[in-house]
Amino acid sequence: MVWGGSLNKEGSDYLRKIRDADKVIAFLENTKEDLNLEDQMILSKTIEIIVDYVSKISE
């Protein structure tokens, strides 16, 4: 690790989930631009669900 620490399995899994969520959100945000308004709203709701989940697991 860059900051000189080490993580246990739970910490590593958490960071992996955050990276994966970030990639998914970036993909959905880029895709949203090409869709109609109704589909954009659906993707926005999906992004919100993902963000809420990541926030919940960080507690």
Residue pairs with C-beta under 8 A, 6 or more apart in sequence:
1 7
7 15
14 57
14 58
17 54
17 57
18 54
21 50
21 51
21 53
21 54
24 50
25 47
25 50
25 51
28 43
28 46
28 47
29 47
31 43
32 39
32 40
32 43
32 44
35 43
